């Protein structure tokens, strides 16, 4: 059961607006004005590690209060349980087998790149994937074409912020001035420094400063619609949160291996409050759509708390794939909970619709617009959620089907996992998530489930037929 939330005066005002003004028809001038867009993405946080999703121990008051003012989709999914493919989906509205970024690291893989390449060769290897984002409509590129100022901060694997179409940004795909994980700058075997690829200088956002976002909002608030991509390196390792965040958990019975992770979550939560404060200071909350999700889940390994356990990140299980999705927009969105299955592939169509740009939703974007349900105009139809699991490194480009460890579908209360052709394939499995939420009992051999497995397999094959790479290879050939 969710714990009781204590609301700040600012969020009480947001909730009051959402509930009392929602039923009123906006004025023509307000309806015609394009909203600001703020996307907030947790990095490595399980769906069950928020107060509003029922965790009584974790400290997330700012995110919890955002949830109170939001349309809440607790059964949200990412199509792949690791950051780069997941973030690329949120940028493009495409599944990884469509956009082709099904990996964190391009060929020949991170270890080989670090041990055998010069800095120039390393950066050239990473740049071989730029076309996968440059040649498609992306959310920031579309918004920029329609007058938005678009700021990238935090995680961004696609080289410079300009590669994905942002007009402003922190990440340039180059080594930062400081060596370290927090700057995304690593040292090669030959001693040269390189940008690891996950965001380099942009990774200091949230951990060391919020000033770039504050300055950007101050420059454009009330003058030009803007888009903020806030994807901090939080609560991702390194778990180095200041002591005051650990002190928030004093007196609570929390397993030792969870404490550093929970402290990092509290640190992230504070930055969400700071960002919301910037919007409030400029009196632009009523014309700002705020979208919240995790890029993938994470749960610490009991024996090595700085690493994920085997059933979270990079896995086909709920702690890796599932994320709550929040949509907050006072005057427009009705705070309520929607239990239907949704996916982060739905975010681009939803955001474009909110910006009055539904015509920019391409046929390749297979997600759905969640705005009618968020506004309370329609009940969201029940649909399956889909995805696939891949290795962290790619051996080739343009052939995601060859890298698949397994495809998955959740349909209603059941989740089916089917093994793929890659090494370490997932085990063929069927789970009843209603009665077995921790996915411990495999029903794949149960005679009563034969018909269900056949139906789910057919639906999964309709989503992405085995061996079909046409969505990526055709686009590669046309670059």
C-alpha positions as CSV (number, residue, x, y, z in Angstrom):
1,X,0.0,0.0,0.0
2,X,1.3,3.4,-0.9
3,X,2.4,5.5,2.0
4,X,0.8,8.9,2.8
5,X,2.5,11.8,0.9
6,X,3.2,15.2,2.5
7,X,2.7,17.9,-0.1
8,X,4.7,21.1,-0.3
9,X,2.8,24.3,-0.9
10,X,4.0,24.4,-4.5
11,X,2.6,21.0,-5.3
12,X,-0.6,21.7,-3.4
13,X,-1.1,24.5,-5.9
14,X,-0.4,22.2,-8.8
15,X,-2.9,19.7,-7.6
16,X,-5.5,22.3,-6.9
17,X,-5.1,23.7,-10.5
18,X,-5.3,20.2,-11.9
19,X,-8.5,19.2,-10.1
20,X,-10.4,22.5,-10.2
21,X,-9.6,23.9,-13.6
22,X,-9.4,20.6,-15.5
23,X,-13.0,20.6,-16.4
24,X,-12.9,24.2,-17.8
25,X,-12.3,24.8,-21.4
26,X,-9.0,26.6,-22.0
27,X,-9.1,29.9,-23.8
28,X,-8.3,29.9,-27.5
29,X,-5.0,31.7,-26.9
30,X,-4.0,29.1,-24.3
31,X,-5.0,26.2,-26.5
32,X,-3.1,27.5,-29.4
33,X,0.1,28.1,-27.4
34,X,2.6,25.3,-27.7
35,X,3.6,23.9,-24.3
36,X,7.0,23.6,-22.9
37,X,8.2,20.0,-22.6
38,X,10.3,18.6,-19.8
39,X,11.4,15.0,-19.9
40,X,12.9,13.6,-16.6
41,X,14.6,10.2,-16.8
42,X,15.9,8.2,-13.9
43,X,19.0,6.2,-14.7
44,X,19.0,2.7,-13.2
45,X,16.0,2.8,-10.8
46,X,13.5,-0.1,-10.3
47,X,9.8,0.6,-10.7
48,X,9.3,-0.5,-7.1
49,X,11.8,2.0,-5.6
50,X,9.5,5.1,-5.4
51,X,7.2,6.1,-2.6
52,X,4.3,6.4,-4.9
53,X,4.7,2.9,-6.2
54,X,4.5,1.5,-2.7
55,X,8.0,1.5,-1.3
56,X,7.7,2.7,2.4
57,X,11.5,3.0,2.9
58,X,12.9,4.9,-0.1
59,X,13.0,8.8,0.2
60,X,11.3,10.3,-2.9
61,X,9.1,13.1,-1.7
62,X,9.6,15.3,-4.8
63,X,8.8,12.6,-7.3
64,X,5.9,11.4,-5.2
65,X,4.4,14.8,-5.2
66,X,4.8,15.0,-9.0
67,X,3.0,11.7,-9.2
68,X,0.1,13.2,-7.2
69,X,-0.4,15.8,-9.8
70,X,0.1,13.4,-12.8
71,X,-1.7,10.8,-14.9
72,X,0.1,7.8,-13.6
73,X,0.9,4.7,-15.6
74,X,2.4,2.2,-13.1
75,X,2.6,-0.6,-15.7
76,X,5.0,1.0,-18.1
77,X,7.8,-0.8,-19.8
78,X,11.0,0.0,-21.7
79,X,11.7,-2.2,-24.7
80,X,15.2,-3.0,-23.6
81,X,16.6,-3.0,-20.1
82,X,19.8,-1.0,-20.6
83,X,20.3,2.7,-21.1
84,X,21.4,3.4,-24.6
85,X,18.7,1.4,-26.5
86,X,16.1,2.7,-24.1
87,X,17.1,6.3,-24.4
88,X,17.2,6.0,-28.2
89,X,13.6,4.8,-28.1
90,X,12.6,7.8,-26.1
91,X,14.4,10.1,-28.7
92,X,12.9,8.4,-31.8
93,X,9.7,6.7,-30.9
94,X,11.1,3.5,-32.4
95,X,11.8,0.1,-31.0
96,X,15.5,-0.9,-30.9
97,X,15.1,-3.3,-33.8
98,X,13.8,-0.3,-35.8
99,X,16.3,2.4,-34.8
100,X,19.2,-0.2,-34.8
101,X,20.7,0.9,-31.5
102,X,20.3,-2.3,-29.6
103,X,23.6,-2.0,-27.7
104,X,25.6,0.3,-25.5
105,X,28.8,-0.2,-27.4
106,X,29.3,-0.6,-31.2
107,X,31.6,-3.1,-32.9
108,X,34.0,-4.5,-32.0
109,X,32.9,-4.0,-28.3
110,X,34.0,-1.9,-25.4
111,X,36.9,-4.1,-24.1
112,X,38.5,-4.4,-27.5
113,X,38.0,-0.6,-28.2
114,X,39.7,0.3,-24.9
115,X,42.6,-2.1,-25.1
116,X,43.6,-1.9,-28.8
117,X,42.5,1.6,-30.1
118,X,44.0,5.0,-30.0
119,X,41.8,7.8,-28.9
120,X,41.1,8.8,-32.5
121,X,40.2,5.2,-33.5
122,X,38.0,4.9,-30.4
123,X,36.0,8.0,-31.3
124,X,35.8,6.9,-34.9
125,X,34.4,3.6,-33.9
126,X,31.7,5.3,-31.8
127,X,30.9,7.6,-34.7
128,X,30.0,4.7,-36.9
129,X,26.6,4.6,-35.3
130,X,25.8,8.4,-35.8
131,X,23.7,7.7,-38.9
132,X,21.2,5.7,-36.8
133,X,20.0,8.9,-35.2
134,X,20.9,11.5,-37.8
135,X,18.8,9.9,-40.5
136,X,15.5,9.6,-38.6
137,X,13.0,12.1,-37.2
138,X,13.8,12.6,-33.5
139,X,11.8,14.3,-30.8
140,X,14.2,17.3,-30.5
141,X,14.7,17.5,-34.2
142,X,11.0,17.7,-34.8
143,X,10.4,20.2,-32.0
144,X,13.3,22.4,-33.2
145,X,11.8,22.5,-36.7
146,X,8.6,23.9,-35.1
147,X,10.3,26.7,-33.1
148,X,11.4,25.0,-29.9
149,X,14.7,25.6,-28.2
150,X,15.9,22.1,-27.2
151,X,18.4,21.4,-24.4
152,X,20.2,18.1,-23.8
153,X,21.6,17.4,-20.4
154,X,22.9,14.2,-18.8
155,X,22.9,10.8,-20.5
156,X,23.3,10.9,-24.3
157,X,25.1,8.1,-26.2
158,X,24.8,9.5,-29.7
159,X,27.9,11.7,-29.8
160,X,27.3,15.5,-29.8
161,X,23.9,16.8,-28.7
162,X,23.5,18.1,-32.3
163,X,23.5,14.5,-33.7
164,X,20.0,14.0,-32.3
165,X,18.8,17.4,-33.2
166,X,19.0,19.4,-30.0
167,X,19.7,23.1,-30.4
168,X,21.5,23.4,-27.1
169,X,23.4,20.8,-25.0
170,X,26.1,19.7,-22.7
171,X,27.4,16.5,-24.4
172,X,29.8,16.8,-27.4
173,X,31.2,13.3,-27.7
174,X,34.6,14.6,-26.5
175,X,36.7,14.0,-23.4
176,X,35.9,16.3,-20.5
177,X,38.5,18.2,-18.6
178,X,38.5,15.7,-15.8
179,X,39.1,12.0,-15.9
180,X,36.4,9.9,-14.2
181,X,33.0,8.2,-14.4
182,X,31.1,11.3,-13.5
183,X,32.6,13.1,-16.5
184,X,32.3,10.1,-18.8
185,X,36.0,10.4,-19.6
186,X,38.1,7.2,-19.5
187,X,41.7,6.3,-20.1
188,X,42.7,3.9,-22.9
189,X,45.3,1.2,-22.5
190,X,47.8,3.5,-24.3
191,X,47.1,6.3,-21.8
192,X,45.0,8.6,-24.0
193,X,41.7,10.0,-22.8
194,X,38.4,9.3,-24.5
195,X,34.8,10.1,-24.1
196,X,33.3,6.9,-22.9
197,X,30.2,7.7,-25.0
198,X,27.4,7.8,-22.4
199,X,27.3,11.6,-22.0
200,X,30.8,12.9,-21.1
201,X,30.7,16.5,-19.8
202,X,26.9,16.3,-19.6
203,X,27.0,13.8,-16.8
204,X,27.7,16.4,-14.2
205,X,24.1,17.6,-14.4
206,X,22.4,16.8,-11.1
207,X,25.5,15.4,-9.5
208,X,27.4,18.7,-9.4
209,X,25.1,21.4,-10.8
210,X,21.7,22.2,-12.1
211,X,22.8,25.6,-13.4
212,X,22.6,24.8,-17.2
213,X,18.9,24.0,-16.9
214,X,18.2,27.0,-14.7
215,X,19.9,29.3,-17.1
216,X,18.2,27.7,-20.1
217,X,14.7,28.0,-18.6
218,X,15.5,31.6,-17.5
219,X,16.4,32.5,-21.1
220,X,13.4,31.0,-22.8
221,X,10.6,31.0,-20.3
222,X,7.6,33.0,-21.7
223,X,9.6,33.9,-24.9
224,X,9.9,30.7,-26.8
225,X,8.6,27.1,-26.3
226,X,11.4,24.9,-25.0
227,X,12.2,21.3,-24.5
228,X,14.4,20.1,-21.6
229,X,16.0,16.6,-21.7
230,X,17.0,15.9,-18.1
231,X,18.6,12.4,-18.0
232,X,21.1,12.7,-15.1
233,X,23.6,10.0,-14.2
234,X,21.4,9.3,-11.2
235,X,20.8,7.1,-9.3
236,X,23.4,5.2,-11.4
237,X,26.7,4.2,-9.9
238,X,29.1,5.5,-8.6
239,X,27.2,5.6,-5.4
240,X,28.9,8.6,-3.9
241,X,26.0,10.6,-2.6
242,X,26.9,13.1,0.2
243,X,26.4,12.0,3.8
244,X,23.2,14.1,4.2
245,X,21.4,11.8,1.8
246,X,22.5,8.7,3.8
247,X,21.3,10.5,7.0
248,X,17.8,10.6,5.6
249,X,17.6,6.8,6.2
250,X,18.8,6.8,9.8
251,X,16.7,4.6,12.0
252,X,15.1,2.7,9.1
253,X,15.6,-1.0,8.7
254,X,17.1,-1.1,5.3
255,X,19.3,-4.0,4.0
256,X,22.9,-2.9,3.9
257,X,23.3,-3.5,0.2
258,X,20.4,-1.2,-0.6
259,X,21.5,1.8,1.5
260,X,24.0,3.4,-1.0
261,X,21.5,3.0,-3.9
262,X,18.7,4.5,-1.8
263,X,20.9,7.4,-0.9
264,X,21.5,8.1,-4.6
265,X,17.8,7.9,-5.2
266,X,17.2,10.6,-2.6
267,X,19.9,12.7,-4.3
268,X,18.1,12.4,-7.6
269,X,14.8,13.2,-6.0
270,X,16.1,16.5,-4.7
271,X,17.2,17.5,-8.2
272,X,13.7,16.8,-9.5
273,X,12.4,19.3,-6.9
274,X,15.0,21.8,-8.0
275,X,13.9,21.5,-11.6
276,X,10.3,21.9,-10.7
277,X,11.2,25.0,-8.7
278,X,12.8,26.6,-11.8
279,X,9.5,26.2,-13.6
280,X,7.5,27.5,-10.7
281,X,9.8,30.6,-10.3
282,X,9.0,31.6,-13.9
283,X,5.3,30.9,-13.5
284,X,5.2,28.5,-16.5
285,X,4.0,25.3,-14.9
286,X,0.5,25.7,-16.4
287,X,2.0,25.6,-19.8
288,X,4.6,22.8,-19.3
289,X,4.1,19.1,-20.0
290,X,6.3,17.1,-17.6
291,X,7.1,13.5,-18.5
292,X,8.8,11.1,-16.1
293,X,10.1,7.6,-16.5
294,X,13.2,5.4,-15.9
295,X,15.5,4.4,-18.7
296,X,15.8,0.9,-17.2
297,X,15.5,-0.7,-13.8
298,X,18.3,-1.6,-11.4
299,X,18.6,-3.6,-8.1
300,X,21.9,-4.0,-6.3
301,X,23.6,-7.4,-6.0
302,X,23.8,-8.3,-2.3
303,X,27.4,-9.5,-2.7
304,X,28.5,-6.5,-4.9
305,X,26.1,-3.6,-4.3
306,X,27.7,-1.4,-7.0
307,X,26.6,-4.0,-9.6
308,X,23.1,-4.9,-10.7
309,X,21.7,-8.3,-9.7
310,X,20.9,-10.8,-12.4
311,X,17.2,-10.1,-12.4
312,X,17.3,-6.3,-13.1
313,X,19.4,-4.3,-15.6
314,X,20.1,-6.2,-18.9
315,X,17.6,-8.9,-17.9
316,X,14.1,-9.8,-19.2
317,X,12.6,-9.5,-15.7
318,X,10.4,-6.8,-14.2
319,X,13.1,-5.1,-12.2
320,X,14.9,-4.4,-15.4
321,X,12.1,-3.7,-17.9
322,X,9.3,-2.0,-15.9
323,X,9.0,1.7,-15.2
324,X,6.2,4.0,-14.0
325,X,5.4,6.7,-16.5
326,X,4.1,10.1,-15.3
327,X,2.4,12.8,-17.3
328,X,1.8,16.1,-15.6
329,X,0.3,19.2,-17.3
330,X,-1.9,21.4,-15.1
331,X,-5.2,22.5,-16.8
332,X,-4.8,19.7,-19.4
333,X,-4.1,16.4,-17.7
334,X,-6.3,14.8,-15.0
335,X,-4.4,13.3,-12.1
336,X,-5.5,9.6,-12.0
337,X,-4.0,6.1,-12.2
338,X,-4.2,4.1,-15.4
339,X,-3.5,0.4,-14.9
340,X,-3.2,-0.6,-18.6
341,X,0.1,-1.6,-20.1
342,X,2.1,1.2,-21.8
343,X,5.6,1.6,-23.0
344,X,8.2,4.3,-23.4
345,X,7.7,3.9,-27.2
346,X,4.4,5.8,-26.5
347,X,6.2,8.9,-25.3
348,X,7.2,10.5,-28.6
349,X,3.6,10.3,-30.1
350,X,2.2,11.6,-26.8
351,X,4.6,14.5,-26.6
352,X,4.1,15.5,-30.3
353,X,0.3,15.4,-29.9
354,X,0.6,17.6,-26.8
355,X,2.6,20.1,-28.8
356,X,0.0,20.1,-31.6
357,X,2.3,18.2,-33.9
358,X,0.4,15.0,-34.5
359,X,1.1,15.3,-38.2
360,X,4.8,14.7,-37.4
361,X,4.1,11.2,-36.0
362,X,5.5,8.9,-38.6
363,X,4.1,5.5,-39.7
364,X,7.2,3.9,-38.2
365,X,6.4,5.1,-34.7
366,X,4.3,2.2,-33.4
367,X,3.6,3.7,-30.0
368,X,0.2,5.3,-29.1
369,X,-0.8,8.8,-28.0
370,X,-1.6,8.6,-24.3
371,X,-2.9,12.1,-24.1
372,X,-6.7,11.3,-24.5
373,X,-6.4,8.9,-21.5
374,X,-4.3,11.3,-19.5
375,X,-6.9,14.1,-20.1
376,X,-9.7,11.7,-19.0
377,X,-11.4,11.8,-22.4
378,X,-10.9,8.1,-23.2
379,X,-10.3,4.9,-21.4
380,X,-7.0,3.4,-22.6
381,X,-7.5,0.2,-24.5
382,X,-5.7,-2.9,-23.3
383,X,-2.7,-3.8,-25.4
384,X,0.4,-5.9,-25.0
385,X,3.9,-4.5,-24.3
386,X,6.8,-5.8,-26.3
387,X,10.6,-5.8,-26.3
388,X,13.8,-7.8,-26.8
389,X,17.0,-8.5,-24.8
390,X,20.4,-8.0,-26.4
391,X,24.1,-8.1,-25.2
392,X,25.8,-4.9,-24.1
393,X,28.2,-4.9,-27.1
394,X,27.3,-5.2,-30.8
395,X,29.3,-7.4,-33.2
396,X,27.7,-5.8,-36.3
397,X,25.4,-3.0,-37.3
398,X,22.1,-3.3,-39.1
399,X,21.3,-6.8,-37.9
400,X,19.6,-6.7,-34.5
401,X,17.9,-10.1,-35.0
402,X,21.3,-11.8,-34.9
403,X,22.0,-10.2,-31.5
404,X,18.7,-11.2,-29.8
405,X,19.1,-13.1,-26.6
406,X,15.4,-13.2,-26.3
407,X,12.1,-11.5,-27.2
408,X,9.4,-10.8,-24.7
409,X,5.7,-9.9,-24.6
410,X,3.5,-9.0,-21.6
411,X,-0.2,-9.4,-22.4
412,X,-2.6,-9.0,-19.5
413,X,-1.2,-10.6,-16.4
414,X,1.2,-13.0,-18.3
415,X,4.7,-12.5,-19.7
416,X,6.2,-14.8,-22.3
417,X,10.0,-15.0,-22.9
418,X,11.3,-16.7,-26.1
419,X,15.0,-17.4,-26.6
420,X,16.9,-15.8,-29.5
421,X,19.9,-16.9,-31.6
422,X,22.6,-14.9,-29.7
423,X,24.9,-16.3,-27.0
424,X,23.4,-16.7,-23.5
425,X,19.8,-16.9,-24.7
426,X,17.0,-16.3,-22.3
427,X,15.2,-19.3,-21.0
428,X,11.8,-20.0,-22.6
429,X,9.4,-18.9,-19.9
430,X,5.8,-18.0,-19.1
431,X,5.0,-16.1,-15.9
432,X,1.7,-15.2,-14.3
433,X,2.6,-11.8,-12.9
434,X,-0.6,-11.4,-10.9
435,X,0.1,-14.4,-8.8
436,X,3.8,-14.6,-9.2
437,X,5.1,-11.0,-9.4
438,X,8.7,-12.0,-8.7
439,X,8.7,-14.4,-11.7
440,X,9.8,-17.5,-9.8
441,X,7.4,-20.1,-11.3
442,X,7.9,-21.0,-15.0
443,X,4.6,-22.2,-16.5
444,X,6.0,-22.9,-19.9
445,X,5.4,-26.7,-19.6
446,X,2.0,-26.4,-17.9
447,X,-0.6,-28.2,-20.0
448,X,-3.3,-25.6,-19.3
449,X,-1.1,-22.8,-20.8
450,X,-0.5,-24.4,-24.3
451,X,-3.2,-22.3,-26.0
452,X,-2.1,-19.1,-24.3
453,X,1.5,-19.6,-25.3
454,X,0.5,-20.1,-28.9
455,X,-1.5,-16.9,-28.9
456,X,1.2,-14.9,-27.3
457,X,3.9,-16.3,-29.6
458,X,1.8,-15.3,-32.6
459,X,1.3,-11.8,-31.3
460,X,5.0,-11.5,-30.6
461,X,5.9,-12.7,-34.1
462,X,3.4,-10.1,-35.5
463,X,5.2,-7.4,-33.6
464,X,8.7,-8.5,-34.9
465,X,9.0,-11.6,-37.0
466,X,12.2,-13.6,-36.2
467,X,15.1,-12.7,-38.4
468,X,13.5,-9.6,-39.9
469,X,16.0,-6.8,-40.0
470,X,14.4,-4.9,-42.9
471,X,13.5,-1.8,-40.8
472,X,17.2,-1.1,-40.1
473,X,18.9,-2.4,-43.2
474,X,16.8,-0.5,-45.7
475,X,17.5,2.7,-43.8
476,X,21.2,2.0,-43.7
477,X,21.3,1.4,-47.4
478,X,19.7,4.8,-48.0
479,X,22.0,6.9,-46.0
